[in-house]
């Protein structure tokens, strides 16, 4: 995990002063719950081996007493709930709120927790991931200062044992600091289009009336762009403040027709938001990103499901042709068949090599059944 040798709190405060030109904003944001400044949304389902590390990564932070953890146990069938309650009973766990519900999926869990949040800001922490040790040293002074509607940061990737193996760079170090969330910023967001909810902290008011759609994979591709259109300001940090755990058995680790349909539905909803308004360029850019990713996932599905995935993509492309027929700001048709064929050949070659070398990850049978069960309920 990256940590600096300087005082990050002092550096953050200094950067705000330089950017805003005055220090009048350096006051604590009032909260309806005076004990907490940040509510953290943690959906949990069958993560008994990871949930304690996830919770401890938040509870061990400086100023953890100003953080409200809202943990939604989404009908776990293993010992996840017991592990959560054990942590809640510790001295540091007093600000954990635990809600147990029947299994309804990650979208419903997040939506429930957002509705329960009381702090002026919210963040997301998935139950098998962790925060960096310096998360609050970077984030809390910005919340104190009311610095922005959305604070963005970079994401590291760890394996099942917690070893850092990669990173996702959302923020170019040359772009750190405050900026207005205008059309240029929205187009930059669409260009990168990393829509992890966990890679940001948000003013809670931005989420009023916005929910993660139920019954989908990549539900964040529908919700996060909407939240960005409401924001007036951003603050960008290049630090790796969040660590995403890549492990076999997660629902998004494999592609299915359900995956493709979820993305195609999101693409069509995005297309419908192009209504001649000032954000059309943004929504068109988001559409092309989501459609491209639907094609990417279609190329990865198993052979018996490939024809169904292609039909889904072609149906969205047909709707797009009707949409674009009378527009001057969009190509009249989408070219995608050649890219899918090329990607599919590449994925098949990689799979053969991995199997030959014994490198293909095999999820535990229990985790595999759980992923299949979620898909069957959603479809």
C-alpha positions in Angstrom: 0.0 0.0 0.0 1.3 3.4 -0.9 2.0 5.9 1.9 3.8 9.2 1.7 6.6 10.4 4.0 5.0 13.9 4.3 2.0 14.8 6.5 -0.9 14.1 4.1 -3.4 16.0 6.2 -1.3 19.2 6.1 -0.6 18.7 2.4 -4.4 18.3 1.7 -5.3 21.4 3.7 -2.6 23.4 2.0 -3.8 22.3 -1.5 -7.4 23.4 -0.7 -6.2 26.8 0.5 -4.2 27.3 -2.7 -7.1 26.2 -4.9 -9.9 28.1 -3.2 -7.9 31.2 -2.4 -9.3 31.5 1.2 -9.6 29.5 4.4 -13.2 30.3 5.1 -14.3 26.8 4.0 -12.1 25.0 6.5 -15.0 24.3 8.8 -16.6 21.1 9.9 -19.7 20.1 7.8 -22.7 19.9 10.0 -24.4 16.5 10.3 -27.8 15.4 11.3 -25.9 12.8 13.3 -23.2 14.8 15.1 -21.1 11.7 15.7 -20.4 10.9 12.1 -19.2 12.7 9.0 -19.1 9.7 6.6 -21.5 6.8 6.2 -19.9 3.8 4.6 -22.1 1.3 2.7 -21.0 -2.3 3.0 -23.1 -5.0 1.4 -22.1 -8.5 2.5 -22.9 -12.0 1.1 -21.0 -15.2 2.0 -17.7 -13.5 2.6 -16.8 -15.1 6.0 -13.1 -15.2 5.1 -12.8 -11.5 4.1 -15.4 -9.5 6.0 -13.3 -9.0 9.2 -10.3 -7.6 7.3 -12.7 -5.3 5.4 -14.3 -3.9 8.5 -11.0 -3.6 10.4 -9.5 -1.6 7.5 -12.1 1.1 8.2 -12.2 0.8 12.0 -8.4 1.1 12.3 -8.4 4.5 10.5 -7.7 7.7 12.3 -11.0 9.5 13.1 -12.9 6.2 12.8 -15.3 7.5 15.5 -16.6 9.9 12.8 -17.4 7.0 10.4 -20.7 5.2 10.4 -20.4 1.7 8.9 -23.8 0.4 7.6 -23.4 -3.4 6.9 -26.2 -5.1 5.1 -26.0 -8.9 5.5 -27.8 -10.0 2.3 -29.0 -13.4 3.5 -25.6 -15.0 3.9 -25.7 -18.8 4.4 -22.1 -19.1 5.8 -20.7 -17.4 9.0 -20.6 -13.9 7.5 -23.2 -12.5 9.9 -21.5 -14.0 12.9 -18.1 -12.5 11.9 -19.8 -9.1 11.5 -21.4 -9.2 14.9 -18.2 -10.3 16.6 -16.5 -7.1 15.2 -19.5 -5.0 16.2 -19.1 -6.1 19.8 -15.6 -4.8 20.0 -14.8 -1.3 21.4 -14.0 0.0 17.9 -17.2 -1.6 16.4 -19.7 0.6 18.2 -20.4 2.7 15.1 -21.3 -0.4 13.0 -24.9 -0.7 12.2 -25.9 -4.2 11.1 -29.0 -4.9 9.0 -29.9 -8.5 8.1 -32.2 -9.1 5.1 -33.2 -12.0 2.9 -31.0 -12.4 -0.1 -32.0 -9.7 -2.7 -28.7 -8.9 -4.4 -26.0 -6.2 -4.1 -28.2 -3.5 -5.6 -31.0 -3.9 -3.0 -28.4 -4.1 -0.2 -26.7 -0.9 -1.3 -30.0 0.9 -1.8 -31.2 -0.1 1.7 -27.9 1.2 3.3 -28.0 4.5 1.4 -31.6 5.1 2.7 -30.4 4.4 6.2 -27.3 6.7 6.0 -27.4 9.9 8.1 -24.0 11.5 7.5 -23.4 14.3 5.0 -21.1 12.1 2.9 -21.3 8.5 1.9 -18.7 6.0 0.6 -18.8 2.4 -0.4 -16.6 -0.5 0.8 -17.2 -4.0 -0.7 -17.1 -6.7 1.9 -14.0 -8.5 0.5 -12.0 -5.3 -0.2 -10.0 -3.0 2.1 -9.2 0.7 2.5 -5.6 1.9 2.5 -4.1 2.7 5.9 -4.1 6.4 4.9 -7.7 6.6 3.6 -9.1 9.0 6.3 -5.9 11.1 6.4 -6.6 12.0 2.8 -10.4 12.0 2.8 -11.6 13.5 6.1 -9.9 16.9 5.8 -11.6 17.3 2.4 -14.9 16.5 4.0 -14.2 19.0 6.8 -13.5 21.6 4.2 -16.6 20.9 2.1 -14.1 20.7 -0.7 -16.3 19.0 -3.4 -19.4 17.0 -4.2 -17.4 14.0 -5.2 -13.8 13.0 -4.2 -12.1 10.6 -6.6 -9.1 8.4 -6.0 -7.2 5.5 -7.5 -7.7 1.8 -6.8 -5.1 -1.0 -6.2 -5.9 -4.6 -6.9 -5.0 -7.4 -4.5 -5.2 -11.1 -4.6 -7.1 -13.4 -2.2 -4.2 -13.2 0.2 -4.0 -9.4 0.2 -0.9 -9.1 -2.1 -1.0 -6.1 -4.4 -1.0 -7.4 -8.0 -2.2 -4.5 -10.1 -3.9 -1.1 -10.1 -6.6 0.8 -11.8 -5.6 4.4 -12.5 -8.7 6.6 -12.6 -6.8 9.8 -11.8 -3.8 11.1 -13.7 -1.4 12.6 -11.2 -1.2 15.7 -13.5 -5.0 16.3 -12.8 -5.1 16.2 -9.0 -7.0 18.9 -7.1 -10.3 20.6 -7.5 -12.2 21.1 -10.7 -15.8 21.9 -11.6 -18.0 19.0 -12.7 -18.8 20.6 -16.0 -19.3 19.0 -19.4 -15.5 18.7 -19.9 -15.2 16.8 -16.6 -18.1 14.6 -17.5 -16.6 13.8 -20.9 -13.3 12.9 -19.1 -15.3 10.6 -16.8 -16.9 9.0 -19.8 -13.5 8.6 -21.5 -12.0 6.6 -18.6 -15.4 5.1 -17.6 -14.3 3.3 -14.4 -17.6 3.3 -12.6 -16.6 1.5 -9.3 -18.8 3.1 -6.6 -16.0 2.4 -4.2 -13.5 4.6 -5.9 -15.2 7.8 -4.7 -16.7 9.5 -1.7 -20.0 11.4 -2.4 -22.1 14.1 -0.9 -25.1 12.1 0.2 -27.6 14.5 -1.3 -26.5 13.6 -4.8 -28.1 10.1 -4.3 -31.6 11.3 -3.6 -33.9 9.5 -6.0 -31.1 7.4 -7.5 -30.9 3.7 -6.9 -28.7 0.8 -8.2 -31.0 -1.1 -10.6 -32.0 -4.5 -9.2 -31.4 -7.8 -11.0 -28.3 -6.8 -13.0 -24.6 -7.2 -13.1 -22.6 -4.0 -13.6 -25.4 -2.1 -12.0 -22.9 0.7 -11.2 -22.7 1.6 -14.9 -26.3 2.8 -14.6 -26.1 4.6 -11.3 -22.7 6.3 -11.1 -23.1 8.4 -14.4 -26.4 9.8 -13.1 -24.8 10.8 -9.8 -22.0 12.6 -11.7 -24.6 14.7 -13.6 -25.8 16.1 -10.3 -22.4 17.1 -9.0 -21.1 20.6 -9.2 -17.5 20.0 -8.1 -14.9 17.3 -7.9 -11.6 16.8 -6.0 -9.1 14.4 -7.5 -6.5 12.4 -5.6 -3.9 10.2 -7.3 -3.3 8.0 -4.2 -4.3 4.3 -4.1 -6.8 4.7 -1.3 -8.9 1.5 -2.0 -7.8 -2.1 -2.7 -10.1 -4.3 -4.7 -9.8 -8.0 -4.2 -9.6 -10.1 -7.3 -10.8 -13.6 -6.6 -12.3 -16.6 -8.3 -16.0 -17.1 -7.8 -17.2 -13.5 -7.9 -20.2 -12.9 -10.1 -18.4 -10.6 -12.5 -15.5 -13.0 -13.0 -17.2 -14.8 -15.8 -19.3 -13.6 -18.8 -22.8 -15.0 -19.4 -25.8 -13.9 -21.5 -27.1 -12.3 -18.3 -24.0 -10.2 -18.2 -24.5 -9.1 -21.8 -28.2 -8.4 -21.3 -27.4 -6.2 -18.2 -25.0 -4.1 -20.1 -27.2 -3.9 -23.2 -30.1 -2.7 -21.0 -27.9 0.0 -19.5 -26.7 1.1 -23.0 -30.3 1.5 -24.2 -31.3 3.5 -21.1 -28.3 5.8 -21.7 -29.3 6.2 -25.3 -32.8 7.3 -24.2 -31.3 10.1 -22.1 -30.1 11.8 -25.2 -33.1 14.2 -25.5 -31.5 17.2 -27.2 -30.3 18.7 -23.9 -26.9 20.0 -23.0 -25.7 16.6 -21.7 -26.3 14.7 -24.9 -22.6 14.6 -25.7 -22.0 13.0 -22.3 -24.7 10.4 -22.6 -23.6 9.5 -26.2 -20.1 8.9 -24.9 -21.4 6.8 -22.1 -23.6 4.8 -24.5 -20.6 3.9 -26.7 -18.6 2.9 -23.7 -21.3 0.6 -22.3 -22.1 -0.9 -25.7 -18.5 -1.6 -26.3 -18.3 -3.4 -23.0 -21.4 -5.4 -23.8 -19.6 -6.5 -27.0 -16.4 -7.3 -24.9 -18.5 -9.5 -22.6 -20.3 -11.2 -25.5 -16.9 -12.3 -26.9 -16.1 -14.0 -23.5 -19.3 -16.1 -23.0 -19.1 -19.9 -23.4 -19.7 -21.4 -26.8 -23.2 -22.7 -26.1 -24.3 -19.2 -25.1 -22.5 -17.2 -27.8 -25.4 -17.0 -30.3 -27.7 -15.6 -27.6 -25.2 -13.0 -26.6 -24.7 -11.9 -30.2 -28.5 -11.5 -30.6 -28.7 -9.3 -27.6 -25.9 -7.0 -28.9 -27.4 -6.9 -32.4 -30.8 -5.9 -31.0 -29.3 -2.9 -29.2 -27.4 -2.0 -32.4 -30.7 -2.1 -34.3 -32.3 0.3 -31.8 -29.3 2.5 -32.1 -29.7 2.8 -35.9 -33.2 4.0 -35.4 -32.1 6.5 -32.8 -29.2 7.8 -34.9 -31.1 8.1 -38.2 -32.1 11.7 -37.7 -29.1 12.9 -35.6 -26.0 14.8 -36.8 -23.9 14.1 -33.6 -23.7 10.3 -33.9 -22.6 7.7 -36.5 -25.5 6.1 -38.3 -24.5 2.5 -37.4 -22.3 0.6 -35.0 -19.4 -1.6 -36.2 -18.8 -4.4 -33.8 -18.8 -7.8 -35.4 -15.2 -7.9 -36.3 -14.1 -6.7 -32.9 -16.1 -9.4 -31.2 -14.7 -12.1 -33.4 -11.1 -10.9 -32.8 -11.7 -10.6 -29.0 -13.2 -14.1 -28.9 -10.2 -15.7 -30.7 -7.9 -14.0 -28.2 -9.9 -15.1 -25.2 -10.1 -18.7 -26.4 -6.4 -18.8 -27.0 -5.7 -17.4 -23.5 -8.0 -20.0 -22.0 -6.3 -22.8 -23.7 -2.9 -21.7 -22.5 -4.1 -21.2 -19.0 -5.6 -24.6 -18.9 -2.5 -26.2 -20.3 -0.4 -24.5 -17.6 -2.9 -25.2 -14.8 -3.4 -21.4 -14.2 -7.1 -21.1 -14.7 -8.7 -20.2 -11.4 -11.3 -22.6 -10.1 -13.7 -21.2 -7.6 -14.9 -23.3 -4.7 -18.0 -25.3 -5.5 -20.0 -23.4 -2.9 -19.0 -20.0 -4.3 -19.8 -21.2 -7.9 -23.2 -22.3 -6.9 -23.9 -19.0 -5.1 -23.0 -17.0 -8.3 -25.2 -19.2 -10.4 -28.1 -18.8 -7.9 -27.8 -15.0 -8.1 -28.0 -15.1 -11.9 -31.0 -17.4 -11.9 -32.9 -15.1 -9.5 -32.1 -12.0 -11.5 -33.2 -13.5 -14.8 
